[in-house]
Amino acid sequence: MQFRHPEILYFLFLLIVPILVHLFQFRRFKKEYFTNVRFLKALSVQTRKSSKIKKWLLLSSRLLLLSCIIIAFAQPYFKAKDNKNTTNELYIVLDNSFSMQAKGQKGELLKRAVQELLEDTPENINFTLLTNSENYWNTDIKSIRNTLQNIKYNAIPFQLDPVMAKIKAHKSAFKKDIVIITDAVGLDRKKLKKRDQDELTNFIIPKAEQKNNVAIDSVFIDKTLDNFYEITVNLSAYGSGFKPVPIAIYNHNNLIAKTVVDFEGKKKSLNFTIPKQAFHGYVSITDNGLPYDNVLYFSISEIKKVNVVSIGETEKSNFLSRIYTDDEFNFSNSTIGSLDYNAIEKQDAVVLNELDEIPQALQSTLKSFVQKGGNLIIIPSAKTPVSNLNTFLTNFGAVQFKNFENVEKLITKINFNHPLFSSVFENKINNFQYPKTNASFTLSSSSPAALSNDDQSAFLSSISNDISTVYVFSAPINTANSNFQQSPLIVPVFYKMALNNHSSGINNLTIGNSNPFLVDVLLSKDAVLNVKNTAEQFIPIQQILNNKVKLIFNDYPEQAGNFEVFNRNEKLENISFNYGRTESDLTAANENVLSDYKTSDSIASFFDTLETNRIDNQIWKWFVIFALLFLTIETAIIRFVK
């Protein structure tokens, strides 16, 4: 036992006062005898004995009373087990990612965790609250009550390392108690590094009762018909024992297709046919899992013709006019002598078709063209100097030509994972009529080849940046050197190479990704594009690129949905945003990785444990009770003992 004010114990010397008073009451008197006192003498002896007992009892009760009062003022206590950490700062980390939408015994995990914080956090405790996206430093439960009640789910996946880095960067002279409230989805043992010895980490793991979940992963155009699009919807099922799930497609909130999907495995793809026109809507499912991945928004732009120019001899470009037809393309061919350099910036794709030499002025123009979002297709000429080609290619990346060889090669391998061949083939094919080249350059590239020769050398390679791609062939493909023009591959290859990433197909961006989006518009320098829908609007990062504007969205918008891009009051483009599907697998909750950390069942149990281990056991109140008890005993002795 220890005392807050041990100096008060010196007042125990005052106990001598009642002792002296008691002794004074026991002083001796002189005896005088007189007659007829035989009966009074016996009575006197009896009274004197009872009086002595009463005085001893009074002395004891008063000594104990005074002792208890003095000890109570000295404030005795038993030291807490963990008294060294009583000054620790408290940090509460709350996972508000979409996996916390899962339902536990008392409702959604996040809402229940917030309710427990509001009910069980002591009002006299200061703490710092960190969520996936927001930080609230040095606050208390009264100040942050409204914020907690209005907290929303966030598209950013819960990652422990960045949060711990923020806490560590917050310098303090005190140690830190860290409480992490998460469902443990996505926690990785390798990423759970050993924490600083000044950081005492405690996990609270709310558990989901229902871990089955169906998610819409992606939507893409599988086939483009004369009057229809055939789109494919990819679904994933996490868990087991799924019932049939309804699925529907809406365009501008109007139902256009509906069916029911049965899951035989973990993945499912469904095909729908929709009219070949602008689309601005979503696909949705109904299941008992997480709500956030039940809707996927997407847009299909109005069909716009793609501008393509081929630079080279007219005879060698005839095959391109059969691919780039008038219904989808504005195709033209120009020789190097008649080329209008100013017209290049208005193109979506440029084909350098077997130029014997690439002039320096054209190199500079094409460098700027690619930087501003144009696709470039390079078909080398057998007469082109290697040095001229390589000097030009250094503007774009690590692709280099080596020596020209008169060796016949077969084009035998298709890289089906290359973006050029996405949605081109229904099945991977290995046996097809191999086209060939009679002579070719050796192509050195750090990027995977889209098409390869039988000796594993690259026939078609590419260099990509955020908004454009440079495609490089290793050989001339004129009919004298190759039969590639007669191959079925030539149509999808050149068709896909001409298409810019955003000039056709589905607009479907993921919130948090920094992939740019190109809008075809000619803006003045002071003009600014904004993106909005009925619930939200914002101005993205933007850069003017000739007749296009590059938009970068970063963490905007805050909510998934269908949006429009506006130049003042003029609508330019439809665009859709979705949440990443990183939180869809509730079976990925990995509580076993927390075996080296302390865990609590709830917020209440955490604070109870903290109070038990860190707050000293104050016992002065007991001495006050004892003092009152001895006062009562003294009063009873005076009144009832004779």
Buried (B, 14 or more C-beta within 10 A) or exposed (E): EEBEEEEBBEBBEEBEEBEEEBEEEEEEEEEEEEEEEEEEEEEEEEEEEEBEEBBEBBBBBBBBBBBBBBBBBBBBBEEBEBEEBEEBBBBBBBBBBBBBBBBBEEEBBBBBBBBBBBEBBEEEEEBBBBBBEEEBEEBBBEEBBEBBEEBEBBBBBBBBEEBBEBBEEBEEEEBBBBBBBBBBBBBEEEEBEEBEEEBBBBBBBBEBEEBBBBBBBBBBBBEBEEEBBBBBBBBBBBBEEBEEBEBBBBBEEEEBBEEEBEBEEEEBEBEBBBEBEEBBBBBBBEBEBBBBBBBBBBBBBEBEBBBBBBBBBEEBBEBBBEBBEEEBBBBBBBEBEEBEEEEBBBBBBBBBBBBBBBEEEBBEBBBBBBBBBBBBBBBBBBEBEBEBBBEBBEBBBEBBBEEBBEEEBEBBBBBBEBEBBEBBEEEEEEEEEBBBBBBBBBBBBEBEBBBBBBEEBBBBBBBBEEBBBBBBBBBBBBBEBBBBBEBEBBEBBBBBBBBBBBBBBBBBBBBBEEEBBBBBBEBEEEEEBBBBBEEBBEEBEBEBBBBBBBBBBEEBBBBBBBBBBBBEEEEBBBBBBBBBBBBBBBEBBBEEBBEEBEBBEBBEEBBEBBEEEBEBEEBBEEBBEBBEBBBEBBEEBEEEEE
